[in-house]
Amino acid sequence: MKIAFQKMINLLSAPLDPKRFCGCVLTVVVSCLIGVAAFNWIINPYGQYCSDLLQPIVQDSRSEKVDLFERLASPPQGLILGSSRAMKFEPEYLQSRTGKTFFNFAVNHGRPEDFLAIVRYYRQGTKGFPKILIVGVDVASLTDAVPNDARLSAEPRLYSLAKDTSSWNDAFDQFSQLFSYQQLTSSIASIRNLILSKKSSVTEQFFSDDGVIQYVNRQSQMNAGTYDFESALDFNQDEFLLVFSQLNKISQRRLAYLRETVELCRENECQVYLFTTVSHPRLRESLASKTKFAQVEAQAIKAIRELANNAGAIYEDFGTVDQFDGDPNCFVDGIHPLEPNTRRMIDRLIPQSMVGKYAIQ
């Protein structure tokens, strides 16, 4: 025993061969990365992969909206597209305005490639086109600051119609996120929620049958006067300061996808309404003072207005609340307007004179 122990001491104290040391370090690093990737794949906190062991900690709005759309008794005559900023546009209010049925197909981080895929999906399922298309365009969605949302490629019913808008960079980004610290911490949070039986953000909000988002927790807190708006606004400021600090121009690629969406609908007798989405005044002030947001926004507005003029679409800039007589107090955070504001946007998009036109039709 004493001899064996001495041999072990001698082995540990002997100089380590550099090649063996490098090999050991490399093996440990690769093993850890593979372990992290496998863990993130299995937990799948963002709903990006095929694993469904646990509920994602974020909404998979693309799959949920497709499911809701396919359960409709008949195809809606109008579609609402956009990001989560457009999820409070109410089909019922639009129907009272136009006499036509609507479905809210806005999705989280909705970008022009999503809009094109959804219009193609509508055509594939109905063999036609909607009569009215309303599209909310985020300024950030017209840049290359962020790749395609991985949840688009994770929804086969949409992704099969959007493959021509995806590059190898997007596919690489989706799988490279398996190794990211952010996704690892989200996976750990998902496990913690399971152990503590804590509800994720997914269960704190849901989509009604017409696609409109319902804020369960936040709405009850707002009703009780206990909602922490300042924290929600701070979160948006951190998020968008990071996004706009990385760019200074819009993406011609994404502008082309938006143009194709609009032209495809206009060629098939669909009236298209475009608008740039609103930001809370305090968020706009922060972005304008610390990034090139104002410069990029001006580029986006000019490009969308030109696109609308050429295609026969209608465009309104709703970037600031004063442009639709909005209320800064009717926001859930820095980027998500509530119904009093979205209704005023609809009133500006489809004024009383247009209401008569739809009634005659």
C-alpha positions, 0 to 999 in steps of 0.5 A, spaced: 500 500 500 505 504 501 509 503 495 503 504 491 501 511 494 509 513 493 508 511 486 502 515 485 505 521 488 511 520 484 506 520 478 503 527 480 509 530 481 512 528 475 513 534 469 506 533 465 507 532 458 505 538 454 501 534 448 498 530 454 496 536 458 493 540 451 489 533 450 486 533 457 484 540 457 481 540 450 477 533 452 475 537 458 472 543 454 469 539 448 466 535 453 463 541 457 460 544 451 457 538 448 454 537 455 451 544 455 449 543 448 445 537 450 442 540 456 440 546 452 437 541 447 433 537 452 430 543 456 429 547 450 427 553 454 426 558 447 422 552 444 427 552 438 428 545 437 424 539 437 424 537 444 418 538 448 420 535 455 419 542 459 414 548 457 418 553 454 419 559 458 417 564 452 411 563 448 412 560 441 407 564 438 408 562 431 406 555 433 400 557 437 398 562 432 398 557 426 394 552 431 389 557 432 388 559 425 387 552 423 381 552 428 377 557 425 371 556 422 372 559 416 378 563 413 378 571 416 377 576 411 383 580 414 390 579 417 394 583 422 401 582 422 407 584 426 411 583 432 408 582 439 407 590 439 401 589 434 398 583 438 393 588 442 390 590 435 383 587 436 379 583 430 373 585 433 374 592 433 377 592 426 370 588 424 366 593 427 370 598 423 370 595 416 365 589 416 370 584 415 373 578 419 380 579 422 385 574 425 391 577 429 397 573 426 402 578 429 408 573 432 414 575 437 420 578 434 415 578 427 420 580 421 419 581 414 420 574 413 415 572 418 410 576 414 412 573 407 411 566 410 404 567 413 401 570 407 404 564 403 401 560 409 394 563 408 394 562 400 396 555 401 390 554 406 385 558 403 387 558 395 386 565 396 388 572 399 385 576 405 381 582 403 385 587 408 392 586 410 395 590 416 402 590 418 406 593 423 413 594 422 418 595 427 424 599 425 429 594 428 426 588 424 428 592 418 435 591 420 440 586 420 442 587 427 438 580 429 438 574 425 431 570 423 428 568 429 429 561 431 422 559 432 420 560 425 425 555 423 422 551 429 415 551 426 415 547 420 408 549 417 411 556 416 418 554 415 417 550 409 414 557 406 420 561 408 426 557 407 428 562 401 428 567 406 433 564 411 441 563 410 446 558 412 448 564 418 441 563 420 441 556 421 448 556 424 445 562 429 440 557 431 444 551 433 450 556 436 445 558 441 446 551 444 452 553 447 451 560 449 451 562 456 444 566 456 440 559 453 444 555 459 441 560 464 434 560 461 435 552 461 437 552 469 431 557 470 426 552 466 428 547 471 428 551 477 421 553 475 419 546 475 422 544 481 419 550 485 412 549 481 413 556 479 409 559 473 413 561 467 411 567 463 408 563 458 402 561 463 402 568 465 399 570 458 395 567 453 392 568 446 385 568 445 381 565 439 382 571 435 390 571 436 389 577 441 394 577 447 391 577 454 396 579 459 393 575 465 398 577 471 400 584 468 393 586 467 391 584 474 397 588 477 395 594 473 388 593 475 390 593 482 395 599 481 401 595 483 404 594 476 412 595 476 412 599 469 419 602 471 422 595 471 419 593 465 421 600 461 428 599 464 428 592 461 426 595 454 431 600 455 437 595 456 435 591 450 434 596 445 440 600 447 444 594 445 440 592 439 441 599 436 448 600 438 450 595 433 447 598 427 446 605 423 442 602 416 436 598 414 437 592 411 435 591 403 434 584 404 429 585 409 426 591 405 425 586 399 421 581 403 417 586 406 416 589 398 414 582 396 409 581 401 406 587 399 406 586 392 404 579 392 397 582 396 396 588 392 397 583 385 391 579 388 386 585 390 388 585 397 388 592 400 395 593 405 396 598 410 403 599 413 405 602 419 411 603 423 410 601 431 410 606 437 415 606 442 414 609 449 416 617 449 421 615 455 424 609 451 425 613 444 428 619 448 433 614 451 434 611 444 435 617 440 440 620 445 445 614 446 444 610 439 443 612 432 436 610 432 433 616 429 437 616 423 435 608 422 428 610 423 428 616 418 431 611 413 426 606 415 420 611 414 423 613 408 423 606 405 416 604 407 413 610 405 416 609 398 414 602 398 407 603 399 407 609 394 409 604 389 405 598 391 398 602 392 399 601 399 397 605 405 402 607 410 402 611 417 408 613 421 406 611 428 413 611 432 410 617 437 404 617 440 402 624 438 402 621 431 395 618 433 393 622 439 395 616 443 396 616 451 403 614 454 399 611 460 396 606 456 403 602 455 404 595 458 412 597 458 416 601 453 414 598 446 407 594 447 401 599 447 394 597 450 387 597 447 386 604 448 392 606 443 391 600 438 384 603 437 386 610 436 391 607 431 386 603 427 382 609 427 387 613 424 389 607 419 382 606 417 378 613 418 371 614 417 371 616 410 374 609 409 369 605 413 363 607 408 367 604 403 368 598 406 360 598 408 359 599 400 363 593 398 
